[in-house]
Amino acid sequence: MFGLTAGVLGIFHWGGSIYINQGLRYIPADIAEVKPNVVTAVPAMLPFLYRGFSAIKPVENVKLMCGGAPADSAWIERFRSLGAVMDVGYGMTECSPVIAVSSELW
């Protein structure tokens, strides 16, 4: 539910486009091709996203929304060092997909 609410509906609300990649191993190549400015992900995807964004210099106006499981705070600093902003959302799927979001994006 978090991916639908924050990813699909949120991106459509802001007038964006959706790109769905073919799998984890394709993420770095997809980032180089598409150059997204908003990415929603679960923590397991963060190493692949980091590898993809590391290849883009400079990383500008990229916002990452992470949810679905707890994310290590070290990832926030790693993405910040690249110039990307990462926020973590918390929710309870059975009650509400997004209860709280860290404030850096907003």
N, C-alpha and C positions, 0 to 999 in steps of 0.2 A: 504493500500500500504506500509506503514511503516513496518508492520510485515513481509510482503513478502520480502521487500528489505533488511532490517536490520537483520531479523530473518532467513528466509529460505536461501536466496541467500548468505548473509554474512557468515552464519555458514557453508554452503557447500563450499564456497570459502576458508575458513580456515580449511577444512577437517573434520568438525564435523558431528555429527549425530543429527537427529531431534527426539524429544520425545514430543508427544502431549498428554496432560493429559485429563482426563474424565470430569473435572469440577473444580470449585473453591474449593469445600470442600475436594477434593482429593489432592490438591497441597501439603500440608505438608507431607502426606504419600508418594507422588510421589517423592518429593525432597529427602526424606530419602532413598528411593529405588534406584533412578537413580543417585543421587549425581551429578547434572549438574554443568558444569563450565561456561556456558554462558546461560543467560536467557533473553528473550525479553518479555516485558509485557506492559500493560497499567496501569496507576496509580491506578485504582480500584483493581488490583491484588496485590498491594504492601503489604497490611496487611497479606494476606495469604502466600505470599512468605517470609515475615519476620518471621512469625510463623514457617514455615518449616525450614528456615535456622538457626533459633535460636536453634533448636534441634540438629543441627550438630555442634560438637565441635572438632577441630577448623574448621572454614570456611576458606578454602584456595583456591586461584586462581579462585574465582567466580566473574564473570563480569555480571552485569545486565544492559540491555539497555531498557530504558523506553521511550515510546512515545505515540502519539495518543491524548494526552491531557496534560495540564500543571501538573507537579508533584510538590508537596510541597518539598522544599529544606530540610526539617527535615528528610525526608526519606533517602536522600543521607547520612546524618550523622548517622542515625540508622544502615544502611547497612554497612557503614564504620566501625562502632564500632564492628561489627561482623567479620570484615576482608574481606568483599566483596566490590567491586568497583561498583558504580552505575553511569551511565551516562544518560543524557536525550537528546533525539533527537527531532528536530523540523522540520516540513515539511509542505507542502501544497499539499495534495493528488492530486488535480486537475492539479498541475503544476510539482511537483517533490516530491516524498515521503520523501526524506531526504534532507533538505536544510543545516542544521547545527547540529553538535553534540558537546556536551561539551568534552573537551580534556582529561579527566582523563583516559579513556580507551586507548587512542592512545599514 
